[in-house]
Amino acid sequence: MGIVRKKEIAGKEFEIKEATVEEIRNWLKELGGERQGDVVDVLLIEGFFIPDLYWFTTITPEDAGAMTPRELQEAITEVKELNPDFFGLQTKLLTRWQENLAPLTNVS
């Protein structure tokens, strides 16, 4: 079991955890399927998909919806601090995805 921190954000206490290898595998499986989210979830916080908070914290979609971007950023900072290898993997996946897409966009 990894590290679990308690943090008060927006007047509520949440747990923020270090993901296990199995949890990261499950995240990848979900990534291959249909993910829930909208343009705000994808673009509001640079480099972070808001629903990924639900993998690493006890924050619910309702909690996230009631938070300000600054409050979300507090949670995201903690998540990134506890899970640097996950975010390294995420960056590698995004890079590979972009490399595979590049030839498709260079059609003349």
RANOR-V358803 format. One record per residue. N is the residue number from 1. RES is the residue in three letters. PSI is psi in whole degrees, 0 to 359 (none if undefined). D_FIRST is the distance of its C-alpha to the first C-alpha in whole Angstrom. Layout:
BEGIN
N;RES;PSI;D_FIRST / N;RES;PSI;D_FIRST
END
This chain:
BEGIN
1;MET;140;0 / 2;GLY;187;4 / 3;ILE;141;7 / 4;VAL;125;9 / 5;ARG;147;13 / 6;LYS;136;15 / 7;LYS;134;19 / 8;GLU;124;22 / 9;ILE;131;24 / 10;ALA;35;27 / 11;GLY;6;27 / 12;LYS;151;24 / 13;GLU;131;20 / 14;PHE;156;18 / 15;GLU;138;14 / 16;ILE;128;13 / 17;LYS;159;9 / 18;GLU;126;8 / 19;ALA;147;8 / 20;THR;167;7 / 21;VAL;319;10 / 22;GLU;320;11 / 23;GLU;324;11 / 24;ILE;320;13 / 25;ARG;316;15 / 26;ASN;322;16 / 27;TRP;316;17 / 28;LEU;320;19 / 29;LYS;318;21 / 30;GLU;325;21 / 31;LEU;325;23 / 32;GLY;342;25 / 33;GLY;199;27 / 34;GLU;122;28 / 35;ARG;144;26 / 36;GLN;140;27 / 37;GLY;167;29 / 38;ASP;187;32 / 39;VAL;325;33 / 40;VAL;316;32 / 41;ASP;324;28 / 42;VAL;319;29 / 43;LEU;346;32 / 44;LEU;311;31 / 45;ILE;115;28 / 46;GLU;124;29 / 47;GLY;16;26 / 48;PHE;132;24 / 49;PHE;112;24 / 50;ILE;317;24 / 51;PRO;343;22 / 52;ASP;339;19 / 53;LEU;328;18 / 54;TYR;341;18 / 55;TRP;328;15 / 56;PHE;353;13 / 57;THR;173;14 / 58;THR;11;16 / 59;ILE;132;19 / 60;THR;167;22 / 61;PRO;324;24 / 62;GLU;318;27 / 63;ASP;312;25 / 64;ALA;320;25 / 65;GLY;334;29 / 66;ALA;355;30 / 67;MET;157;28 / 68;THR;162;30 / 69;PRO;323;30 / 70;ARG;318;29 / 71;GLU;319;26 / 72;LEU;319;25 / 73;GLN;325;25 / 74;GLU;314;23 / 75;ALA;316;20 / 76;ILE;320;20 / 77;THR;315;21 / 78;GLU;316;17 / 79;VAL;314;16 / 80;LYS;324;17 / 81;GLU;321;16 / 82;LEU;345;13 / 83;ASN;51;13 / 84;PRO;327;16 / 85;ASP;323;16 / 86;PHE;313;15 / 87;PHE;331;19 / 88;GLY;316;20 / 89;LEU;316;20 / 90;GLN;318;21 / 91;THR;317;24 / 92;LYS;317;25 / 93;LEU;316;25 / 94;LEU;318;27 / 95;THR;314;30 / 96;ARG;319;30 / 97;TRP;314;31 / 98;GLN;321;33 / 99;GLU;321;35 / 100;ASN;332;35 / 101;LEU;331;37 / 102;ALA;313;39 / 103;PRO;330;42 / 104;LEU;332;42 / 105;THR;352;43 / 106;ASN;33;46 / 107;VAL;130;48 / 108;SER;none;52
END
